[in-house]
């Protein structure tokens, strides 16, 4: 069984649609859980005017009967209230940092709306809705995924050390989705300061995954390595410029003795004494907590005009301002959580999938308990 996501829709079109193929039958599709994830994506200090227009909720048009998946493609739609795609004024001045210029060159258009409508971060509503469904699947297997803000505008907090459930309780009530309460207060101040001078901020989010047994992913080919799949999925999120697994770049500045995760056994259970590798070795899960960091650049749209060129007149010109966030790093934490959840669910279904959720659970439990043979 393969899990597959296809998204469609434009920023100011009628809506955004996600179609998920390969879900097992019998999975409870909790619409309130999906809507809560969509609401979190719109939240956090620093968001802009679009969030005051839209109230994202999902409409399920196929794949569910009496609240449970049927096993056929699941279709989720988020309706756009700001629907005016055919009335948008032609725009010929590409904005630095956006997909405008390379997209206009690729698709031979001098109207950047033809590019921006799809490249917009509004598309991440689809990713979050689909990822929330994947979260429902992972919950059935005892796999927990959590993402949170680690830094905004150079203000950094601490990584979590305890359970994901404890950290989640703190994040729920935090204005920037950061479990470090003191650091989050400074982050809010940094965002407010940036807003006063019409600037934007980027930051870093952390992702943690518990409950994935060793051996998922495959070392045999580049395309099937778990870290390849995770990094590709996270790098595909709008405005992401870097993905780090485990201690990542910090490991490059240390010796092997300092960063190798030694293997031990206690009460018959094999484990690693440390987790510098972030739960992945040789492209496969090793049974420890998976840890990733994702870096997001500052919002590209600026109130202060930037240098550009009018693609019609071929003359230098300043960009126009429409609307934007000061920062969307808190939103990124929600998006990365859901994108990671979907990717983990993809790997699990690829390896252990079955047409019914109960069989998937049995396969997953058997995999978790199996031992090596020769």
N, C-alpha and C positions, 0 to 999 in steps of 0.2 A: 504494500500500500504506500502510495506517495501523497504527501500533502503539498498542495500547490496553491499559491495566491496570485490572483490577477486583479489589478485595480484599474479603474477607469474614472474619468471625470475631470472637469476643469475647475479652477478657483471660483469663477463666477458663472459656471454652468448650472444646470438644474440641480445637480447633486454629485456626490462621489460614491462610487460603488466598489465593493470588494466581493470577489467570488472565490470561495475556498473549496477546492476539490480534495477528496481523499479523507474527509472526516469519517470516523467510524460511526455506525448507528448507535443510538442509545445514550449519547452525551447530552446532559442537561444544558440547554443554551439559556443562560441567565441574562436576560436582556438588561436588567437593572445593573448588573456587574459591568456589562459593556458600556452602558451609558455613563456610569460612574467614571470609567477610564477616559471616556471622551471629555467629560467635564473637567477632569484633572488636567488633560492636555491643554485646555483653554485657560487654566488658572496660573497662579504664581505672580508675584510682583514683577512688573516690567512689561506686561502684555499691552497691546495696542488696541485701536478702535474696532478692528474686525471682530474681536471677541465680544464686544458689546452688541454687535448685530446678530451674530449666530448663537444659537443654543443647540449644540450638537447632540442629537439623539439618533439612534439607529432604527431603521425600518427593515424588518426581515421579510423578504418577499419570496424566498424559496429555501427548501432544505430542512424545514422544521415542521413537526406535527406534534401538537399538544406539549410544546415546550422542549421537545427532544429532537436531536438530529436524526434525519432519515437515512443518511449515508450517501445521498446524492449531493451535488454542489449546493453549498450554502451561499445565499446572496444577501449581502448587507448593503444598505444605502443610507447615506447621511445627506439630507436635503440642505441645499444652500438657500438661505433667505436672501442673500445679496446676489440674486440671479439676474445678470445683465450682460451676458457674454456677447450678444449680438448688437449691443448698444455702446460698447466700449469705443472710445475715441482712438483713432489710429495713433500709435506712438512709435517714433522712429529714432529716438535717442537712447541707445543701450545704457543701462546702469552698471557701473563698475561693481564687480563682485557677484553679479547675477549670471544666469545662463543666457542673458539676452544676446550679447554679441556673438559668441560661438554658435548659439542656436540659430540666429538670423543667417549666419554664413552657411550652416549645415542645411537648413531647410529653404534657403533662397527666398527670404521674405524681408521686407523693410518695415514690417509692423511687429514690434516685439511682443504684442499681445498673443501672437500665434505661438510664442515660446513660453512666455511667463504664465499663461493660464494653466499649463501642465507642470511646469517646473516649480510652481509655487509650493511653499511649505504647507499650504492648505491640504495638499494630497496626503499628508501624514495622518489625517483623520481616518483614512482607509487603513493605514498601517496599524493604528491603535485599535480600531474596531476588530480587525482580524487577529491582532495579537491578544486581545482580551479573550477571544474564543480559544486561542491556543492556551492561554492561562487556565481556562476552565478544564481543558484536557490534561494539562500538567498537574493540576490540583488532584485529579483522580489518581495520579501516579505518585503523589507525594513529592513532586518537584516544585520548588519555590523560587521565583525570580523577583528580584527587587532592584530598582535603580534609584539613585538619589544624587543630589547636587553635591559636588566636591569643591568647586570653586566658581566664582563669578567675578569678572573684572580684576583678577589678581588676588582676590580675597579667598583664602583657602580654609576649608574645614578638615576635620579628621575622618578617616575611613571607619566604617563600623567594624566592631570586633565581636559583638554578641550575635544573637539570633536575628534572622531577618524579620520575624514577626514583631520583635521588640522595636527594631528600627522603624518598621512600617508605622507603628503607633505614633511615633514622634513626627514622622514626615507628614502624616495626614493633616496635622494642625499647624504645620510650619509654612510661612509665607513664601519661601523659596525652595521647599521640598528638600531641606538639608537637615540631617540628624544632629549636626553640631549646633546647638542652640545659640551659643555665644557668637560663633562665626557667622551664623545666618543673620544676626542683627547687624553686623558690619556689612554683609552683602546687601541688605536692604538699603543701608545708608549709601553704599557705593552706587546702587541703581538710581536712587533719587538724585544723587549728585550728577550723574551722567545725563539724566533727564533734564536737569536745569540748564545744561550747556548743549542740549540737542545732540548728544552723542549716543553711541550704542556699545554694548558689552557682549563679550563671549564668555566662555567658561568650560569647565570640565565636569562631566558626570561619571559616576561609578556604577557598575552593574555587578551584582552578585547572584550566583545560582547555587542552590543547595539541592541535594537529593538525586543528582545524576550519577548513576553507577559507573564504574570503570569500564572502558572498552567501547564506548560509543564514539562514532566517527571512525575513519579508517586511514591507516598509515600508507596503504598500498598505492594510492593515487593522490595527486595534488588536489584534485577537485573534490575529493571526499573527506579531506582532513577537516576536523571540527573547527580548528582555528581559522582555516581558510574560509569556511562557511560563515562563521561568526563575524570575522573582520569584514568580509564582503558585504554582509547584510547591514552592518553598522555604518560602514563607509558610504553606503547608498542613501543614507538619510541626508536630507537637504542641510547644507551649511556645515556638515561634519568634515573636519580636516585631519583627524588623526584618531587611530584606535590602538590601544596598548593592552596586551594580555599579560596578566600577572604583574610582576615588577618591571616587565618590559625594558625600557631604555635604561633604567637604573641598573639592571643586571649587566649591561655592557661595560659598566665602569667598575665592576667588582671581579673578584677571582672566582674560579669554579667552586672552591671550598666554601665560599660565602653564600652561594646561591643554589647549590644542588639540594634538592628536597630528598633527604635520606628516607629510605623505606624501613618500616619497623612492623612488629607484630605484637599484639597484646590481647590476651584472652581469645586467641584464635582469629582476631581481626587484623588484617593488613591495613596500614595507613602510612601517611607521610608525616615526618616530624615538622616540616615547614611547608609553605605553599608559595614559594617565589614564582613558580611556573603558572600560577593562576588556574590550577585544576586541569590543565591540558598538557600532556607530554606526547611528543611524536604525532601530533594531530589527533589524539584521542583523549577522552576524559579519563582521569585517573582516580576518580572517586572523591576528590577533595572539592572544597568550594571553588567554583569558577569565579574569576575576578577579571573585569575589564574596565578600562577607562576610555572615555570618548571625549574628544576635544571639538568644541564648536567655535567657529569664528564669530566676531561681532556681526550684528545685523547689517546687511549690505546697504539697505535703503537709508539714506541720510537726509535730515532736514536741511543741513547746509549743502548747497549745490556742489557737485563734483564735476571735474573735467570729463567731457565725453565728445562724441562726434555725431552729428545728425546724418543718418544713413541715407537720407534723401538728398540733402543739399551738399553733403560731403564736407561740411564746415564744422569747425570746432564750436562747441556749445556747452553750456552747463546743464546738468540734469535737473529735472523737475521733481518736486516732492509730492507724494500722495499720502501714504500713511504707513506706519511700521511700529514694531515693538522697540522698546529700549533694550530688552533682552528676552530671549526665549529659552534660556538655559533650563529653567524649571520644567518647561514643556518638553525639552529634549529628554529629560530624565524619564518622563512617561513614555515617550516614543521609543527610546532605547530599551526600556523594560519590555515593551510589547513586541518589538522587532526581535529581541533576543528570545523571548518566549516562543515566537513563531518558528524561529530557526531551530531551537532545541526540539520543538515538537516535530518539525520536519525530519530531523535526524532519527528521532525515536520511531516515528511511523515508517520511515524507510527501512529500519532494521527490525522492528518488532510489530509493525502494523498488522491489523486484522480488521475485518468488516464490522466487528462489534466492540464496543468499549470494554466489555468484560473480558474479552479475549486479549485485548491490548494490555489490560491490567495484569492478567495472568502471565503473559509473555514478559512483561516488564519485571514482575516479581521473580520469575524464574531466572531471568538474565542477571538480576541483582544478586542472586544467591548461588549462581553456578561457580564451579571451580575449574581450574585448568585440567586438561587431560592430554594424554600423549598417545 
